[in-house]
Amino acid sequence: MRKRGIEVYEQNKLNTGIEAKFICRGYHERMLLLNDIVAAQATIHMRRYLGLDISSFKSYEEQYQIK
C-alpha cells in the first residue's frame, strides 16, 4: 500500500462490518467491509490454501452478473 501511496488513517468496527478511512493520491476515501463478505472470502482463501475444491463457489463476476 505504501508503494501505491495509500494511507489508512482511521479504522472503526461497526455492527455490520469494518469501516476504514484512507488517503489515496491526496483524496480522502471511505471503505466499508461487510462481515458476511469478509467471512465468505476468508472461507474461499482458506479452502484454496488447504488445497480443497473451491469450484462450487461462484466468482464475484458470476454472482453479480458483471461483464
mmJSON file of the N, C-alpha and C atoms, coordinates in Angstrom:
{"data_MODEL":{"atom_site":{
"group_PDB":["ATOM","ATOM","ATOM","ATOM","ATOM","ATOM","ATOM","ATOM","ATOM","ATOM","ATOM","ATOM","ATOM","ATOM","ATOM","ATOM","ATOM","ATOM","ATOM","ATOM","ATOM","ATOM","ATOM","ATOM","ATOM","ATOM","ATOM","ATOM","ATOM","ATOM","ATOM","ATOM","ATOM","ATOM","ATOM","ATOM","ATOM","ATOM","ATOM","ATOM","ATOM","ATOM","ATOM","ATOM","ATOM","ATOM","ATOM","ATOM","ATOM","ATOM","ATOM","ATOM","ATOM","ATOM","ATOM","ATOM","ATOM","ATOM","ATOM","ATOM","ATOM","ATOM","ATOM","ATOM","ATOM","ATOM","ATOM","ATOM","ATOM","ATOM","ATOM","ATOM","ATOM","ATOM","ATOM","ATOM","ATOM","ATOM","ATOM","ATOM","ATOM","ATOM","ATOM","ATOM","ATOM","ATOM","ATOM","ATOM","ATOM","ATOM","ATOM","ATOM","ATOM","ATOM","ATOM","ATOM","ATOM","ATOM","ATOM","ATOM","ATOM","ATOM","ATOM","ATOM","ATOM","ATOM","ATOM","ATOM","ATOM","ATOM","ATOM","ATOM","ATOM","ATOM","ATOM","ATOM","ATOM","ATOM","ATOM","ATOM","ATOM","ATOM","ATOM","ATOM","ATOM","ATOM","ATOM","ATOM","ATOM","ATOM","ATOM","ATOM","ATOM","ATOM","ATOM","ATOM","ATOM","ATOM","ATOM","ATOM","ATOM","ATOM","ATOM","ATOM","ATOM","ATOM","ATOM","ATOM","ATOM","ATOM","ATOM","ATOM","ATOM","ATOM","ATOM","ATOM","ATOM","ATOM","ATOM","ATOM","ATOM","ATOM","ATOM","ATOM","ATOM","ATOM","ATOM","ATOM","ATOM","ATOM","ATOM","ATOM","ATOM","ATOM","ATOM","ATOM","ATOM","ATOM","ATOM","ATOM","ATOM","ATOM","ATOM","ATOM","ATOM","ATOM","ATOM","ATOM","ATOM","ATOM","ATOM","ATOM","ATOM","ATOM","ATOM","ATOM","ATOM","ATOM","ATOM","ATOM","ATOM"],
"id":[1,2,3,4,5,6,7,8,9,10,11,12,13,14,15,16,17,18,19,20,21,22,23,24,25,26,27,28,29,30,31,32,33,34,35,36,37,38,39,40,41,42,43,44,45,46,47,48,49,50,51,52,53,54,55,56,57,58,59,60,61,62,63,64,65,66,67,68,69,70,71,72,73,74,75,76,77,78,79,80,81,82,83,84,85,86,87,88,89,90,91,92,93,94,95,96,97,98,99,100,101,102,103,104,105,106,107,108,109,110,111,112,113,114,115,116,117,118,119,120,121,122,123,124,125,126,127,128,129,130,131,132,133,134,135,136,137,138,139,140,141,142,143,144,145,146,147,148,149,150,151,152,153,154,155,156,157,158,159,160,161,162,163,164,165,166,167,168,169,170,171,172,173,174,175,176,177,178,179,180,181,182,183,184,185,186,187,188,189,190,191,192,193,194,195,196,197,198,199,200,201],
"type_symbol":["N","C","C","N","C","C","N","C","C","N","C","C","N","C","C","N","C","C","N","C","C","N","C","C","N","C","C","N","C","C","N","C","C","N","C","C","N","C","C","N","C","C","N","C","C","N","C","C","N","C","C","N","C","C","N","C","C","N","C","C","N","C","C","N","C","C","N","C","C","N","C","C","N","C","C","N","C","C","N","C","C","N","C","C","N","C","C","N","C","C","N","C","C","N","C","C","N","C","C","N","C","C","N","C","C","N","C","C","N","C","C","N","C","C","N","C","C","N","C","C","N","C","C","N","C","C","N","C","C","N","C","C","N","C","C","N","C","C","N","C","C","N","C","C","N","C","C","N","C","C","N","C","C","N","C","C","N","C","C","N","C","C","N","C","C","N","C","C","N","C","C","N","C","C","N","C","C","N","C","C","N","C","C","N","C","C","N","C","C","N","C","C","N","C","C","N","C","C","N","C","C"],
"label_atom_id":["N","CA","C","N","CA","C","N","CA","C","N","CA","C","N","CA","C","N","CA","C","N","CA","C","N","CA","C","N","CA","C","N","CA","C","N","CA","C","N","CA","C","N","CA","C","N","CA","C","N","CA","C","N","CA","C","N","CA","C","N","CA","C","N","CA","C","N","CA","C","N","CA","C","N","CA","C","N","CA","C","N","CA","C","N","CA","C","N","CA","C","N","CA","C","N","CA","C","N","CA","C","N","CA","C","N","CA","C","N","CA","C","N","CA","C","N","CA","C","N","CA","C","N","CA","C","N","CA","C","N","CA","C","N","CA","C","N","CA","C","N","CA","C","N","CA","C","N","CA","C","N","CA","C","N","CA","C","N","CA","C","N","CA","C","N","CA","C","N","CA","C","N","CA","C","N","CA","C","N","CA","C","N","CA","C","N","CA","C","N","CA","C","N","CA","C","N","CA","C","N","CA","C","N","CA","C","N","CA","C","N","CA","C","N","CA","C","N","CA","C","N","CA","C","N","CA","C","N","CA","C","N","CA","C"],
"label_alt_id":[null,null,null,null,null,null,null,null,null,null,null,null,null,null,null,null,null,null,null,null,null,null,null,null,null,null,null,null,null,null,null,null,null,null,null,null,null,null,null,null,null,null,null,null,null,null,null,null,null,null,null,null,null,null,null,null,null,null,null,null,null,null,null,null,null,null,null,null,null,null,null,null,null,null,null,null,null,null,null,null,null,null,null,null,null,null,null,null,null,null,null,null,null,null,null,null,null,null,null,null,null,null,null,null,null,null,null,null,null,null,null,null,null,null,null,null,null,null,null,null,null,null,null,null,null,null,null,null,null,null,null,null,null,null,null,null,null,null,null,null,null,null,null,null,null,null,null,null,null,null,null,null,null,null,null,null,null,null,null,null,null,null,null,null,null,null,null,null,null,null,null,null,null,null,null,null,null,null,null,null,null,null,null,null,null,null,null,null,null,null,null,null,null,null,null,null,null,null,null,null,null],
"label_comp_id":["MET","MET","MET","ARG","ARG","ARG","LYS","LYS","LYS","ARG","ARG","ARG","GLY","GLY","GLY","ILE","ILE","ILE","GLU","GLU","GLU","VAL","VAL","VAL","TYR","TYR","TYR","GLU","GLU","GLU","GLN","GLN","GLN","ASN","ASN","ASN","LYS","LYS","LYS","LEU","LEU","LEU","ASN","ASN","ASN","THR","THR","THR","GLY","GLY","GLY","ILE","ILE","ILE","GLU","GLU","GLU","ALA","ALA","ALA","LYS","LYS","LYS","PHE","PHE","PHE","ILE","ILE","ILE","CYS","CYS","CYS","ARG","ARG","ARG","GLY","GLY","GLY","TYR","TYR","TYR","HIS","HIS","HIS","GLU","GLU","GLU","ARG","ARG","ARG","MET","MET","MET","LEU","LEU","LEU","LEU","LEU","LEU","LEU","LEU","LEU","ASN","ASN","ASN","ASP","ASP","ASP","ILE","ILE","ILE","VAL","VAL","VAL","ALA","ALA","ALA","ALA","ALA","ALA","GLN","GLN","GLN","ALA","ALA","ALA","THR","THR","THR","ILE","ILE","ILE","HIS","HIS","HIS","MET","MET","MET","ARG","ARG","ARG","ARG","ARG","ARG","TYR","TYR","TYR","LEU","LEU","LEU","GLY","GLY","GLY","LEU","LEU","LEU","ASP","ASP","ASP","ILE","ILE","ILE","SER","SER","SER","SER","SER","SER","PHE","PHE","PHE","LYS","LYS","LYS","SER","SER","SER","TYR","TYR","TYR","GLU","GLU","GLU","GLU","GLU","GLU","GLN","GLN","GLN","TYR","TYR","TYR","GLN","GLN","GLN","ILE","ILE","ILE","LYS","LYS","LYS"],
"label_asym_id":["A","A","A","A","A","A","A","A","A","A","A","A","A","A","A","A","A","A","A","A","A","A","A","A","A","A","A","A","A","A","A","A","A","A","A","A","A","A","A","A","A","A","A","A","A","A","A","A","A","A","A","A","A","A","A","A","A","A","A","A","A","A","A","A","A","A","A","A","A","A","A","A","A","A","A","A","A","A","A","A","A","A","A","A","A","A","A","A","A","A","A","A","A","A","A","A","A","A","A","A","A","A","A","A","A","A","A","A","A","A","A","A","A","A","A","A","A","A","A","A","A","A","A","A","A","A","A","A","A","A","A","A","A","A","A","A","A","A","A","A","A","A","A","A","A","A","A","A","A","A","A","A","A","A","A","A","A","A","A","A","A","A","A","A","A","A","A","A","A","A","A","A","A","A","A","A","A","A","A","A","A","A","A","A","A","A","A","A","A","A","A","A","A","A","A","A","A","A","A","A","A"],
"label_entity_id":["1","1","1","1","1","1","1","1","1","1","1","1","1","1","1","1","1","1","1","1","1","1","1","1","1","1","1","1","1","1","1","1","1","1","1","1","1","1","1","1","1","1","1","1","1","1","1","1","1","1","1","1","1","1","1","1","1","1","1","1","1","1","1","1","1","1","1","1","1","1","1","1","1","1","1","1","1","1","1","1","1","1","1","1","1","1","1","1","1","1","1","1","1","1","1","1","1","1","1","1","1","1","1","1","1","1","1","1","1","1","1","1","1","1","1","1","1","1","1","1","1","1","1","1","1","1","1","1","1","1","1","1","1","1","1","1","1","1","1","1","1","1","1","1","1","1","1","1","1","1","1","1","1","1","1","1","1","1","1","1","1","1","1","1","1","1","1","1","1","1","1","1","1","1","1","1","1","1","1","1","1","1","1","1","1","1","1","1","1","1","1","1","1","1","1","1","1","1","1","1","1"],
"label_seq_id":[1,1,1,2,2,2,3,3,3,4,4,4,5,5,5,6,6,6,7,7,7,8,8,8,9,9,9,10,10,10,11,11,11,12,12,12,13,13,13,14,14,14,15,15,15,16,16,16,17,17,17,18,18,18,19,19,19,20,20,20,21,21,21,22,22,22,23,23,23,24,24,24,25,25,25,26,26,26,27,27,27,28,28,28,29,29,29,30,30,30,31,31,31,32,32,32,33,33,33,34,34,34,35,35,35,36,36,36,37,37,37,38,38,38,39,39,39,40,40,40,41,41,41,42,42,42,43,43,43,44,44,44,45,45,45,46,46,46,47,47,47,48,48,48,49,49,49,50,50,50,51,51,51,52,52,52,53,53,53,54,54,54,55,55,55,56,56,56,57,57,57,58,58,58,59,59,59,60,60,60,61,61,61,62,62,62,63,63,63,64,64,64,65,65,65,66,66,66,67,67,67],
"pdbx_PDB_ins_code":[null,null,null,null,null,null,null,null,null,null,null,null,null,null,null,null,null,null,null,null,null,null,null,null,null,null,null,null,null,null,null,null,null,null,null,null,null,null,null,null,null,null,null,null,null,null,null,null,null,null,null,null,null,null,null,null,null,null,null,null,null,null,null,null,null,null,null,null,null,null,null,null,null,null,null,null,null,null,null,null,null,null,null,null,null,null,null,null,null,null,null,null,null,null,null,null,null,null,null,null,null,null,null,null,null,null,null,null,null,null,null,null,null,null,null,null,null,null,null,null,null,null,null,null,null,null,null,null,null,null,null,null,null,null,null,null,null,null,null,null,null,null,null,null,null,null,null,null,null,null,null,null,null,null,null,null,null,null,null,null,null,null,null,null,null,null,null,null,null,null,null,null,null,null,null,null,null,null,null,null,null,null,null,null,null,null,null,null,null,null,null,null,null,null,null,null,null,null,null,null,null],
"Cartn_x":[0.823,0.0,0.871,2.003,2.893,3.403,3.719,4.206,3.172,1.903,0.823,0.334,0.916,0.541,-0.774,-1.128,-2.38,-2.052,-2.733,-2.503,-3.835,-3.985,-5.179,-4.958,-5.892,-5.708,-6.76,-7.803,-8.804,-9.528,-9.745,-10.493,-11.536,-12.747,-13.824,-14.512,-14.762,-15.531,-16.996,-17.85,-19.281,-20.019,-21.313,-22.109,-22.156,-22.133,-22.243,-20.906,-19.806,-18.506,-17.425,-16.434,-15.298,-15.254,-15.136,-15.024,-13.578,-13.009,-11.656,-11.68,-11.017,-10.857,-9.401,-9.182,-7.826,-7.627,-6.364,-5.978,-5.298,-5.741,-5.135,-4.945,-3.692,-3.342,-3.949,-3.995,-4.497,-5.989,-6.73,-8.174,-8.514,-9.407,-9.885,-11.038,-10.932,-11.944,-12.376,-13.467,-14.004,-14.363,-14.07,-14.391,-15.094,-16.146,-16.863,-16.769,-16.176,-16.064,-17.109,-18.121,-19.206,-18.748,-19.173,-18.76,-19.047,-20.223,-20.602,-19.681,-19.33,-18.472,-17.044,-16.563,-15.22,-15.156,-16.181,-16.21,-16.242,-17.033,-17.114,-15.786,-15.146,-13.852,-12.779,-12.812,-11.841,-12.008,-13.256,-13.522,-12.924,-13.129,-12.599,-11.075,-10.447,-8.984,-8.418,-9.055,-8.569,-8.705,-9.834,-10.008,-8.977,-8.703,-7.694,-6.319,-5.986,-4.699,-4.54,-5.632,-5.587,-5.678,-5.839,-5.906,-7.261,-8.307,-9.648,-10.332,-11.359,-12.084,-12.901,-12.722,-13.49,-14.344,-14.506,-15.246,-16.732,-17.262,-18.682,-18.986,-17.943,-18.118,-18.138,-19.095,-19.167,-18.196,-17.659,-16.803,-17.676,-17.047,-17.759,-18.513,-17.854,-18.46,-19.674,-19.562,-20.692,-21.853,-21.536,-22.569,-23.389,-22.72,-23.401,-23.595,-23.321,-23.501,-22.841,-21.554,-20.766,-20.029,-20.046,-19.346,-18.1],
"Cartn_y":[-1.183,0.0,1.251,1.178,2.345,2.663,1.622,1.838,2.565,2.327,2.933,4.245,4.668,5.946,5.925,4.758,4.63,4.607,5.459,5.53,5.434,4.396,4.243,5.064,5.978,6.833,6.622,5.838,5.565,4.263,3.438,2.202,2.14,1.735,1.604,0.27,-0.435,-1.667,-1.328,-1.652,-1.393,-2.717,-2.662,-3.89,-4.647,-3.927,-4.553,-4.926,-4.351,-4.647,-3.726,-3.51,-2.671,-1.493,-0.303,0.905,1.39,1.697,2.241,3.545,4.552,5.82,5.911,6.325,6.337,7.488,7.764,8.774,8.057,8.365,7.803,8.929,9.206,10.272,11.618,11.891,13.158,13.219,12.178,12.142,11.332,11.84,11.118,10.219,8.944,7.964,7.15,6.406,5.563,4.219,3.13,1.788,1.039,0.322,-0.489,-1.947,-2.774,-4.208,-4.904,-5.481,-6.132,-7.482,-7.787,-9.012,-10.259,-10.351,-11.539,-11.749,-10.674,-10.782,-11.148,-10.554,-10.886,-12.361,-12.87,-14.275,-15.206,-14.863,-15.694,-15.719,-14.561,-14.501,-15.255,-15.154,-15.874,-17.383,-17.844,-19.269,-19.753,-19.001,-19.385,-19.413,-18.378,-18.338,-19.473,-19.79,-20.892,-22.227,-22.443,-23.706,-23.83,-22.733,-22.76,-23.065,-22.43,-22.638,-24.094,-24.707,-26.1,-27.106,-26.615,-27.499,-28.15,-27.58,-28.129,-27.55,-28.238,-27.824,-26.559,-25.554,-24.308,-24.055,-25.072,-24.887,-24.617,-24.993,-24.758,-23.297,-22.514,-21.1,-20.297,-19.393,-18.538,-17.378,-16.924,-15.746,-14.51,-13.422,-12.152,-11.762,-11.931,-11.568,-12.432,-13.742,-14.638,-14.338,-14.132,-13.915,-12.667,-11.594,-10.326,-9.993,-10.958,-10.834,-9.59,-9.447,-8.314,-8.753,-7.909,-8.246,-7.439],
"Cartn_z":[0.0,0.0,0.0,0.671,0.688,-0.711,-1.488,-2.857,-3.708,-3.427,-4.203,-3.61,-2.493,-1.898,-1.149,-0.566,0.176,1.668,2.435,3.868,4.606,5.433,6.26,7.519,7.819,8.987,10.062,9.785,10.809,10.495,11.528,11.388,12.498,12.138,13.119,12.922,14.019,13.944,14.194,13.232,13.31,13.478,13.75,13.856,12.536,11.422,10.102,9.487,9.989,9.407,9.918,9.072,9.413,8.448,8.997,8.185,8.258,7.116,7.065,6.28,6.81,6.102,5.683,4.433,3.909,2.94,2.674,1.693,0.53,-0.68,-1.885,-2.887,-3.224,-4.167,-3.776,-2.461,-1.978,-1.729,-2.107,-1.909,-0.665,0.153,1.323,0.892,1.228,0.837,2.048,1.88,2.94,2.331,3.055,2.589,3.712,3.379,4.349,3.924,4.778,4.525,5.394,4.755,5.481,6.038,7.271,7.943,7.121,6.521,5.751,4.554,3.884,2.707,3.113,4.192,4.685,5.067,5.755,6.163,4.948,3.941,2.737,1.997,1.851,1.174,1.964,3.283,4.119,3.951,3.868,3.664,2.354,1.302,-0.015,0.007,0.572,0.622,1.466,2.597,3.441,2.725,2.05,1.313,0.197,-0.518,-1.573,-0.984,0.13,0.789,1.232,1.699,2.164,1.02,-0.2,-1.36,-1.55,-0.975,-1.114,-2.349,-2.806,-4.012,-3.737,-4.583,-4.453,-5.7,-6.54,-7.797,-7.555,-6.394,-6.126,-5.79,-5.487,-5.177,-6.467,-6.594,-7.769,-7.623,-8.751,-8.721,-8.524,-8.168,-7.965,-9.241,-10.385,-11.665,-11.967,-11.694,-11.944,-11.0,-9.735,-8.745,-9.026,-9.455,-9.673,-11.145,-12.01,-13.454,-14.019,-13.689,-14.172,-15.427,-16.445,-17.704,-17.848],
"occupancy":[1.0,1.0,1.0,1.0,1.0,1.0,1.0,1.0,1.0,1.0,1.0,1.0,1.0,1.0,1.0,1.0,1.0,1.0,1.0,1.0,1.0,1.0,1.0,1.0,1.0,1.0,1.0,1.0,1.0,1.0,1.0,1.0,1.0,1.0,1.0,1.0,1.0,1.0,1.0,1.0,1.0,1.0,1.0,1.0,1.0,1.0,1.0,1.0,1.0,1.0,1.0,1.0,1.0,1.0,1.0,1.0,1.0,1.0,1.0,1.0,1.0,1.0,1.0,1.0,1.0,1.0,1.0,1.0,1.0,1.0,1.0,1.0,1.0,1.0,1.0,1.0,1.0,1.0,1.0,1.0,1.0,1.0,1.0,1.0,1.0,1.0,1.0,1.0,1.0,1.0,1.0,1.0,1.0,1.0,1.0,1.0,1.0,1.0,1.0,1.0,1.0,1.0,1.0,1.0,1.0,1.0,1.0,1.0,1.0,1.0,1.0,1.0,1.0,1.0,1.0,1.0,1.0,1.0,1.0,1.0,1.0,1.0,1.0,1.0,1.0,1.0,1.0,1.0,1.0,1.0,1.0,1.0,1.0,1.0,1.0,1.0,1.0,1.0,1.0,1.0,1.0,1.0,1.0,1.0,1.0,1.0,1.0,1.0,1.0,1.0,1.0,1.0,1.0,1.0,1.0,1.0,1.0,1.0,1.0,1.0,1.0,1.0,1.0,1.0,1.0,1.0,1.0,1.0,1.0,1.0,1.0,1.0,1.0,1.0,1.0,1.0,1.0,1.0,1.0,1.0,1.0,1.0,1.0,1.0,1.0,1.0,1.0,1.0,1.0,1.0,1.0,1.0,1.0,1.0,1.0,1.0,1.0,1.0,1.0,1.0,1.0],
"B_iso_or_equiv":[0.0,0.0,0.0,0.0,0.0,0.0,0.0,0.0,0.0,0.0,0.0,0.0,0.0,0.0,0.0,0.0,0.0,0.0,0.0,0.0,0.0,0.0,0.0,0.0,0.0,0.0,0.0,0.0,0.0,0.0,0.0,0.0,0.0,0.0,0.0,0.0,0.0,0.0,0.0,0.0,0.0,0.0,0.0,0.0,0.0,0.0,0.0,0.0,0.0,0.0,0.0,0.0,0.0,0.0,0.0,0.0,0.0,0.0,0.0,0.0,0.0,0.0,0.0,0.0,0.0,0.0,0.0,0.0,0.0,0.0,0.0,0.0,0.0,0.0,0.0,0.0,0.0,0.0,0.0,0.0,0.0,0.0,0.0,0.0,0.0,0.0,0.0,0.0,0.0,0.0,0.0,0.0,0.0,0.0,0.0,0.0,0.0,0.0,0.0,0.0,0.0,0.0,0.0,0.0,0.0,0.0,0.0,0.0,0.0,0.0,0.0,0.0,0.0,0.0,0.0,0.0,0.0,0.0,0.0,0.0,0.0,0.0,0.0,0.0,0.0,0.0,0.0,0.0,0.0,0.0,0.0,0.0,0.0,0.0,0.0,0.0,0.0,0.0,0.0,0.0,0.0,0.0,0.0,0.0,0.0,0.0,0.0,0.0,0.0,0.0,0.0,0.0,0.0,0.0,0.0,0.0,0.0,0.0,0.0,0.0,0.0,0.0,0.0,0.0,0.0,0.0,0.0,0.0,0.0,0.0,0.0,0.0,0.0,0.0,0.0,0.0,0.0,0.0,0.0,0.0,0.0,0.0,0.0,0.0,0.0,0.0,0.0,0.0,0.0,0.0,0.0,0.0,0.0,0.0,0.0,0.0,0.0,0.0,0.0,0.0,0.0],
"pdbx_formal_charge":[null,null,null,null,null,null,null,null,null,null,null,null,null,null,null,null,null,null,null,null,null,null,null,null,null,null,null,null,null,null,null,null,null,null,null,null,null,null,null,null,null,null,null,null,null,null,null,null,null,null,null,null,null,null,null,null,null,null,null,null,null,null,null,null,null,null,null,null,null,null,null,null,null,null,null,null,null,null,null,null,null,null,null,null,null,null,null,null,null,null,null,null,null,null,null,null,null,null,null,null,null,null,null,null,null,null,null,null,null,null,null,null,null,null,null,null,null,null,null,null,null,null,null,null,null,null,null,null,null,null,null,null,null,null,null,null,null,null,null,null,null,null,null,null,null,null,null,null,null,null,null,null,null,null,null,null,null,null,null,null,null,null,null,null,null,null,null,null,null,null,null,null,null,null,null,null,null,null,null,null,null,null,null,null,null,null,null,null,null,null,null,null,null,null,null,null,null,null,null,null,null],
"auth_seq_id":[1,1,1,2,2,2,3,3,3,4,4,4,5,5,5,6,6,6,7,7,7,8,8,8,9,9,9,10,10,10,11,11,11,12,12,12,13,13,13,14,14,14,15,15,15,16,16,16,17,17,17,18,18,18,19,19,19,20,20,20,21,21,21,22,22,22,23,23,23,24,24,24,25,25,25,26,26,26,27,27,27,28,28,28,29,29,29,30,30,30,31,31,31,32,32,32,33,33,33,34,34,34,35,35,35,36,36,36,37,37,37,38,38,38,39,39,39,40,40,40,41,41,41,42,42,42,43,43,43,44,44,44,45,45,45,46,46,46,47,47,47,48,48,48,49,49,49,50,50,50,51,51,51,52,52,52,53,53,53,54,54,54,55,55,55,56,56,56,57,57,57,58,58,58,59,59,59,60,60,60,61,61,61,62,62,62,63,63,63,64,64,64,65,65,65,66,66,66,67,67,67],
"auth_comp_id":["MET","MET","MET","ARG","ARG","ARG","LYS","LYS","LYS","ARG","ARG","ARG","GLY","GLY","GLY","ILE","ILE","ILE","GLU","GLU","GLU","VAL","VAL","VAL","TYR","TYR","TYR","GLU","GLU","GLU","GLN","GLN","GLN","ASN","ASN","ASN","LYS","LYS","LYS","LEU","LEU","LEU","ASN","ASN","ASN","THR","THR","THR","GLY","GLY","GLY","ILE","ILE","ILE","GLU","GLU","GLU","ALA","ALA","ALA","LYS","LYS","LYS","PHE","PHE","PHE","ILE","ILE","ILE","CYS","CYS","CYS","ARG","ARG","ARG","GLY","GLY","GLY","TYR","TYR","TYR","HIS","HIS","HIS","GLU","GLU","GLU","ARG","ARG","ARG","MET","MET","MET","LEU","LEU","LEU","LEU","LEU","LEU","LEU","LEU","LEU","ASN","ASN","ASN","ASP","ASP","ASP","ILE","ILE","ILE","VAL","VAL","VAL","ALA","ALA","ALA","ALA","ALA","ALA","GLN","GLN","GLN","ALA","ALA","ALA","THR","THR","THR","ILE","ILE","ILE","HIS","HIS","HIS","MET","MET","MET","ARG","ARG","ARG","ARG","ARG","ARG","TYR","TYR","TYR","LEU","LEU","LEU","GLY","GLY","GLY","LEU","LEU","LEU","ASP","ASP","ASP","ILE","ILE","ILE","SER","SER","SER","SER","SER","SER","PHE","PHE","PHE","LYS","LYS","LYS","SER","SER","SER","TYR","TYR","TYR","GLU","GLU","GLU","GLU","GLU","GLU","GLN","GLN","GLN","TYR","TYR","TYR","GLN","GLN","GLN","ILE","ILE","ILE","LYS","LYS","LYS"],
"auth_asym_id":["A","A","A","A","A","A","A","A","A","A","A","A","A","A","A","A","A","A","A","A","A","A","A","A","A","A","A","A","A","A","A","A","A","A","A","A","A","A","A","A","A","A","A","A","A","A","A","A","A","A","A","A","A","A","A","A","A","A","A","A","A","A","A","A","A","A","A","A","A","A","A","A","A","A","A","A","A","A","A","A","A","A","A","A","A","A","A","A","A","A","A","A","A","A","A","A","A","A","A","A","A","A","A","A","A","A","A","A","A","A","A","A","A","A","A","A","A","A","A","A","A","A","A","A","A","A","A","A","A","A","A","A","A","A","A","A","A","A","A","A","A","A","A","A","A","A","A","A","A","A","A","A","A","A","A","A","A","A","A","A","A","A","A","A","A","A","A","A","A","A","A","A","A","A","A","A","A","A","A","A","A","A","A","A","A","A","A","A","A","A","A","A","A","A","A","A","A","A","A","A","A"],
"auth_atom_id":["N","CA","C","N","CA","C","N","CA","C","N","CA","C","N","CA","C","N","CA","C","N","CA","C","N","CA","C","N","CA","C","N","CA","C","N","CA","C","N","CA","C","N","CA","C","N","CA","C","N","CA","C","N","CA","C","N","CA","C","N","CA","C","N","CA","C","N","CA","C","N","CA","C","N","CA","C","N","CA","C","N","CA","C","N","CA","C","N","CA","C","N","CA","C","N","CA","C","N","CA","C","N","CA","C","N","CA","C","N","CA","C","N","CA","C","N","CA","C","N","CA","C","N","CA","C","N","CA","C","N","CA","C","N","CA","C","N","CA","C","N","CA","C","N","CA","C","N","CA","C","N","CA","C","N","CA","C","N","CA","C","N","CA","C","N","CA","C","N","CA","C","N","CA","C","N","CA","C","N","CA","C","N","CA","C","N","CA","C","N","CA","C","N","CA","C","N","CA","C","N","CA","C","N","CA","C","N","CA","C","N","CA","C","N","CA","C","N","CA","C","N","CA","C","N","CA","C","N","CA","C","N","CA","C"],
"pdbx_PDB_model_num":[1,1,1,1,1,1,1,1,1,1,1,1,1,1,1,1,1,1,1,1,1,1,1,1,1,1,1,1,1,1,1,1,1,1,1,1,1,1,1,1,1,1,1,1,1,1,1,1,1,1,1,1,1,1,1,1,1,1,1,1,1,1,1,1,1,1,1,1,1,1,1,1,1,1,1,1,1,1,1,1,1,1,1,1,1,1,1,1,1,1,1,1,1,1,1,1,1,1,1,1,1,1,1,1,1,1,1,1,1,1,1,1,1,1,1,1,1,1,1,1,1,1,1,1,1,1,1,1,1,1,1,1,1,1,1,1,1,1,1,1,1,1,1,1,1,1,1,1,1,1,1,1,1,1,1,1,1,1,1,1,1,1,1,1,1,1,1,1,1,1,1,1,1,1,1,1,1,1,1,1,1,1,1,1,1,1,1,1,1,1,1,1,1,1,1,1,1,1,1,1,1]
}}}
